[in-house]
Amino acid sequence: YNGKLFTIVGLEARYSLQAVQAILAGINETVRTILGYHLYFDFVFMIGVYPGIAAACILAAQKLKGGFRKVLLLLAVLQLVAWACDIAENGYLLCWLKDPARVSSFQTYHLVVYIKWALALGALLAAIAGTLAGWRKKTTA
């Protein structure tokens, strides 16, 4: 916008309310269209990502017993919440893309984004840890 680069991650978490308003108001129609396509494609991407993370948690949980197994299963279910947060995030951005003056609920938007990332990355890391723990258990048994 206005000759400057911006990123999706910046729109999600780094930029201030004023910066997001300025970016969305300052981009040309080509960039606006590309950003819109990116956001719509993200809905398709979500179909694989969140069920994939949930599946990784479930597969890792099958190799374990006890409390960590329950945590992994809970994280698998919570991917529905992460998915809903991602849908809401894209909804905010698509709405704001159409009318940058309507950028509002910015704190709620950031909360939704942070919840999405915490649940998705937390579950992914837990699934990796659970898988490694399961393999370690298998090789030492």
C-alpha positions as CSV (number, residue, x, y, z in Angstrom):
1,Y,0.0,0.0,0.0
2,N,1.3,3.4,-0.9
3,G,4.5,1.8,-2.2
4,K,5.1,-0.2,1.1
5,L,4.9,-3.9,1.6
6,F,2.5,-5.5,4.2
7,T,2.0,-9.1,5.3
8,I,-0.9,-11.3,6.4
9,V,0.9,-11.9,9.7
10,G,1.2,-8.2,10.1
11,L,-2.6,-7.8,9.5
12,E,-3.2,-10.6,12.0
13,A,-1.1,-9.6,14.9
14,R,1.5,-6.9,14.4
15,Y,-0.1,-3.8,12.9
16,S,-2.0,-1.2,14.9
17,L,-5.6,-0.3,14.2
18,Q,-4.5,2.8,12.4
19,A,-2.0,0.8,10.3
20,V,-4.6,-1.8,9.3
21,Q,-7.1,1.0,8.4
22,A,-4.4,2.8,6.3
23,I,-3.3,-0.4,4.6
24,L,-6.8,-1.5,3.6
25,A,-7.7,2.0,2.5
26,G,-4.5,2.5,0.6
27,I,-4.2,-0.7,-1.5
28,N,-5.2,-0.6,-5.1
29,E,-7.9,-2.8,-6.7
30,T,-5.4,-5.4,-7.9
31,V,-3.9,-5.9,-4.5
32,R,-7.4,-5.8,-2.9
33,T,-8.6,-8.6,-5.3
34,I,-5.5,-10.7,-4.6
35,L,-5.9,-10.3,-0.8
36,G,-9.5,-11.2,-1.2
37,Y,-8.6,-14.3,-3.2
38,H,-6.0,-15.2,-0.5
39,L,-8.6,-15.0,2.2
40,Y,-11.1,-17.1,0.3
41,F,-8.4,-19.7,-0.5
42,D,-7.6,-19.8,3.2
43,F,-11.1,-21.2,3.8
44,V,-10.2,-24.2,1.6
45,F,-6.8,-24.5,3.3
46,M,-8.5,-24.7,6.7
47,I,-10.3,-27.9,5.6
48,G,-7.0,-29.7,5.6
49,V,-5.1,-27.9,8.4
50,Y,-7.3,-28.2,11.4
51,P,-8.5,-31.8,10.8
52,G,-4.9,-32.6,10.1
53,I,-3.7,-31.2,13.4
54,A,-6.6,-33.0,15.2
55,A,-5.6,-36.3,13.5
56,A,-2.0,-35.8,14.5
57,C,-3.1,-35.3,18.1
58,I,-5.3,-38.4,18.0
59,L,-2.5,-40.5,16.4
60,A,0.0,-39.4,19.0
61,A,-2.6,-40.0,21.8
62,Q,-3.0,-43.6,20.7
63,K,0.6,-44.3,21.5
64,L,0.3,-42.9,25.1
65,K,-1.4,-43.4,28.4
66,G,-2.3,-41.1,31.2
67,G,-2.6,-37.4,31.4
68,F,-0.8,-36.3,28.3
69,R,-3.0,-38.6,26.3
70,K,-6.0,-36.7,27.6
71,V,-4.4,-33.4,26.8
72,L,-3.8,-34.5,23.2
73,L,-7.4,-35.6,22.8
74,L,-8.6,-32.3,24.2
75,L,-6.3,-30.4,21.9
76,A,-7.7,-32.5,19.0
77,V,-11.3,-31.4,19.9
78,L,-10.2,-27.8,20.4
79,Q,-9.1,-27.6,16.7
80,L,-12.8,-27.0,16.1
81,V,-12.4,-23.8,18.2
82,A,-9.2,-22.9,16.3
83,W,-11.0,-23.4,13.0
84,A,-13.9,-21.3,14.1
85,C,-11.5,-18.5,15.1
86,D,-9.8,-18.7,11.7
87,I,-13.2,-18.4,10.0
88,A,-14.0,-15.4,12.2
89,E,-10.6,-13.8,11.5
90,N,-11.2,-14.1,7.7
91,G,-14.7,-12.7,8.2
92,Y,-13.3,-9.7,9.9
93,L,-10.7,-9.1,7.2
94,L,-13.1,-9.6,4.3
95,C,-15.5,-7.2,5.9
96,W,-12.8,-4.6,6.5
97,L,-11.4,-5.2,3.0
98,K,-14.8,-4.1,1.5
99,D,-15.0,-1.0,3.8
100,P,-11.8,-0.1,5.6
101,A,-13.6,2.6,7.5
102,R,-15.6,-0.2,9.3
103,V,-12.5,-1.6,11.0
104,S,-13.8,-2.1,14.5
105,S,-13.7,-4.7,17.3
106,F,-9.9,-4.7,16.9
107,Q,-9.2,-6.1,20.3
108,T,-11.7,-8.9,19.8
109,Y,-10.1,-9.6,16.4
110,H,-6.7,-9.9,17.9
111,L,-8.0,-12.1,20.7
112,V,-9.5,-14.4,18.0
113,V,-6.2,-14.5,16.1
114,Y,-4.2,-15.3,19.2
115,I,-6.6,-18.1,20.3
116,K,-6.3,-19.6,16.8
117,W,-2.6,-19.6,16.8
118,A,-2.2,-20.8,20.4
119,L,-4.6,-23.7,19.9
120,A,-3.2,-24.7,16.5
121,L,0.5,-24.4,17.2
122,G,0.1,-25.7,20.8
123,A,-1.7,-28.8,19.5
124,L,0.9,-29.3,16.7
125,L,3.8,-29.1,19.1
126,A,2.0,-31.4,21.6
127,A,1.3,-33.9,18.8
128,I,5.0,-33.9,17.8
129,A,6.1,-34.3,21.4
130,G,3.5,-37.1,21.9
131,T,4.7,-38.9,18.8
132,L,8.3,-38.7,19.9
133,A,7.4,-39.9,23.3
134,G,5.5,-42.8,21.8
135,W,8.4,-43.8,19.6
136,R,10.8,-43.5,22.5
137,K,8.6,-45.7,24.6
138,K,8.4,-48.2,21.8
139,T,12.1,-48.4,21.3
140,T,12.9,-48.7,25.0
141,A,10.3,-51.4,25.7
